[in-house]
Amino acid sequence: MLLRDQKGYLLDNHAGDGGDSANRAGLSELFGLAAEPLADYEIGLTGKLVRHPSQFPWNNPKNFTRDQLIPFAAGLWQSHQTALARRIFWSRARRLFFSQSTERDIPGSKKFPWPHQFINDGGQLETRRFDFADPLMPDAIWHLILCARLKPLYWFGLIGAPWLFLSVVGHCLLSKSDDEGQIIAQAVVGGRGFIKLYKKLKPDWQDSLERYWCGWRNMPEMAQAIKTKF
């Protein structure tokens, strides 16, 4: 059974927190598990989002990452919440297509695009040469355009579609991760051709879903929903 908090927001069955709530809500909506309260994840009408509407530190808009954004936007596309999807797109455009993730999980733990030190989640001092908000590549920008149904910008598919093609190929042939929620969401929104490409290049895609959702994440309902609808 999918784990939810008292207000009905999805939680992570493995971690038990709301750090991936926006990601899960988007996938749930996209693949027909439930009608999720996606509008609750927006701050006002700004297009800025949070991982969880109220749970600390996931209600910090500065740690909302690309891996939350892509499935969330796909959920908006599926549910035809176009106004919110458009606010999200223009919010990212004003940020020069960088994600909101200028901080790590804890508020105030800033990232910098130059060498710096910080205390990681394990309490250890760590050094990074470069760490900043997630950039949105052309395939992600095109995904947001499609999710927002911004028809005057569909021409961007001339750039975004080839980039998505390369992303699908790269994920299928090079990635060893079973966490494929982002690329699957992009393939669904991108169209049937990308779904066919993904399945052809990753014949074990159903096994991969089982390993991720039924194993570590302990969310078998999500695996079944994706396998049924994808």
C-alpha positions in Angstrom: 0.0 0.0 0.0 1.3 3.5 -0.9 2.2 5.4 2.2 0.5 8.8 2.7 0.6 11.4 5.5 -2.4 12.6 7.3 -3.2 15.2 4.6 -3.0 12.6 1.9 0.4 13.5 0.4 2.5 10.6 -0.9 5.5 9.6 1.2 8.4 7.4 0.4 7.7 3.8 1.6 11.4 3.3 2.1 12.5 6.5 3.9 9.1 7.3 5.3 9.4 11.0 4.5 8.2 13.4 1.9 11.5 14.2 0.2 10.3 12.6 -3.1 6.6 13.5 -2.6 6.4 15.7 -5.7 8.1 13.1 -7.9 5.7 10.4 -6.7 2.7 12.5 -7.0 3.5 13.3 -10.6 4.1 9.7 -11.5 0.9 8.6 -9.6 -1.1 11.1 -11.7 0.6 10.3 -14.9 0.0 6.5 -14.6 -3.5 6.7 -13.1 -2.8 5.6 -9.6 -4.7 8.5 -8.0 -5.8 12.0 -8.6 -3.1 13.9 -6.6 -3.4 17.4 -5.2 -0.6 18.7 -7.4 -1.6 22.4 -7.0 -0.7 22.2 -3.3 3.0 21.8 -4.2 3.1 25.4 -5.7 4.0 28.4 -3.6 1.2 30.9 -4.3 0.9 31.4 -8.0 4.6 31.8 -8.6 5.4 28.6 -10.5 7.9 27.7 -7.7 7.4 24.3 -6.2 8.3 22.3 -3.1 9.0 18.6 -2.6 6.3 18.4 0.0 3.7 21.1 0.9 4.5 21.1 4.6 7.1 18.6 5.8 10.5 20.1 6.9 13.0 20.3 5.2 11.1 19.3 2.0 9.0 22.4 2.1 12.1 24.5 1.2 11.6 25.7 -2.4 15.4 26.0 -2.7 15.9 22.2 -2.7 13.4 21.4 -5.4 15.5 19.4 -8.0 15.1 18.4 -11.6 14.3 14.8 -10.7 11.2 16.1 -8.9 10.3 18.6 -11.6 10.2 16.2 -14.7 7.6 13.7 -13.3 5.6 16.4 -11.6 5.2 18.3 -14.8 4.2 15.1 -16.6 1.4 14.7 -14.0 0.2 18.2 -14.8 0.2 17.3 -18.5 -1.8 14.1 -17.8 -4.4 16.0 -15.7 -4.5 19.0 -18.1 -3.5 21.5 -15.3 -2.2 23.8 -18.0 -2.1 27.1 -16.1 0.1 25.7 -13.4 2.4 24.0 -15.9 2.8 27.3 -17.7 3.6 29.1 -14.5 6.3 26.5 -13.9 7.7 26.9 -17.4 8.0 30.7 -17.2 9.4 30.5 -13.7 12.2 28.3 -15.1 12.7 30.6 -18.1 13.3 33.5 -15.7 15.9 31.4 -14.0 17.6 30.8 -17.4 16.4 27.2 -17.1 18.1 26.3 -13.9 16.2 24.4 -11.3 15.3 25.9 -7.9 17.9 23.6 -6.2 20.4 26.3 -5.1 20.6 24.6 -1.7 21.0 21.1 -0.4 18.3 19.5 1.8 18.7 21.8 4.8 17.7 25.5 4.4 20.8 27.7 4.2 23.1 24.9 2.9 24.0 26.8 -0.2 25.6 25.4 -3.4 28.2 27.3 -5.2 29.6 27.0 -8.8 33.2 27.1 -7.5 35.2 24.9 -5.1 33.7 24.9 -1.6 33.3 22.8 1.5 30.1 21.8 3.3 28.9 19.3 5.8 27.1 16.5 4.1 24.1 14.5 5.2 26.4 12.1 7.1 27.9 14.9 9.1 31.2 14.8 7.3 33.1 17.7 5.7 33.0 17.3 2.0 34.6 19.3 -0.9 33.0 20.0 -4.2 34.7 21.7 -7.2 31.4 22.7 -8.6 27.8 22.3 -7.3 24.9 24.4 -8.3 21.2 24.3 -9.3 20.4 21.6 -11.7 20.5 22.9 -15.3 17.6 22.0 -17.6 18.9 20.6 -20.9 17.0 21.0 -24.2 15.1 17.7 -23.7 13.9 18.9 -20.3 12.9 22.4 -21.6 11.0 20.7 -24.4 9.3 18.5 -21.9 8.1 21.5 -19.9 6.9 23.2 -23.1 4.8 20.1 -24.0 3.5 19.7 -20.5 2.4 23.4 -20.6 0.9 23.0 -24.1 2.7 26.1 -25.2 2.0 25.7 -28.9 3.9 28.8 -30.0 7.0 27.2 -28.6 6.6 23.8 -30.2 9.2 24.7 -32.7 11.7 24.0 -29.9 11.1 20.4 -30.6 13.6 20.7 -33.4 16.2 20.9 -30.7 14.4 19.1 -27.8 13.3 16.0 -29.7 16.9 15.0 -30.9 18.2 15.7 -27.4 15.5 13.5 -25.9 16.4 10.8 -28.4 20.0 10.9 -27.2 18.9 10.9 -23.6 16.8 7.8 -24.1 19.6 6.1 -25.9 22.1 7.1 -23.1 19.8 6.0 -20.3 19.1 2.6 -21.9 22.6 1.8 -23.0 24.8 3.5 -20.5 23.0 4.0 -17.2 23.1 1.3 -14.6 20.5 2.9 -12.4 17.0 1.4 -12.1 15.6 4.8 -11.2 14.1 5.7 -14.6 11.1 7.8 -13.5 12.3 10.9 -15.2 13.2 9.4 -18.6 10.0 7.3 -18.7 7.9 10.5 -17.9 9.7 12.3 -20.7 9.1 9.4 -23.1 5.4 9.4 -22.4 5.0 13.1 -22.9 7.3 13.1 -25.9 5.1 10.5 -27.8 4.8 6.9 -28.7 8.0 6.9 -30.8 10.1 7.5 -27.7 8.2 4.9 -25.7 8.9 2.3 -28.4 12.6 3.4 -28.5 12.9 3.0 -24.8 11.4 -0.5 -24.8 13.5 -1.6 -27.7 16.8 -0.5 -26.2 15.9 -1.7 -22.7 14.2 -5.0 -23.1 14.4 -5.7 -19.4 12.6 -2.4 -18.6 9.9 -4.3 -16.6 12.5 -6.1 -14.6 14.1 -2.8 -13.9 10.9 -1.4 -12.6 10.4 -4.4 -10.3 13.9 -4.0 -8.9 13.5 -0.3 -8.1 9.8 0.0 -7.0 9.3 -3.5 -5.5 12.7 -3.8 -4.0 14.4 -0.7 -2.5 11.4 1.6 -2.7 8.8 -0.9 -1.5 6.1 0.6 -3.7 4.9 -2.3 -5.9 1.7 -0.4 -6.9 3.9 2.1 -8.7 5.7 -0.6 -10.7 2.4 -2.2 -11.7 0.8 1.1 -12.7 3.8 2.0 -14.9 3.9 -1.4 -16.5 0.2 -1.3 -17.3 0.1 2.2 -18.7 3.5 2.7 -20.3 
